[in-house]
């Protein structure tokens, strides 16, 4: 039973990181119209998303 919980948690974390990166890149590109900023903000992932929500 513990092994199943671990597998579900690992998949959830990977999905969350991927979604956070994609969301950060879309927000960044829409705001700044720059691929380089989008890549940079994608690396920051949820940090940039949270910053954007609080700032704007």
Helices and strands as residue ranges (DSSP letters): H 2-32, H 35-44, H 46-55
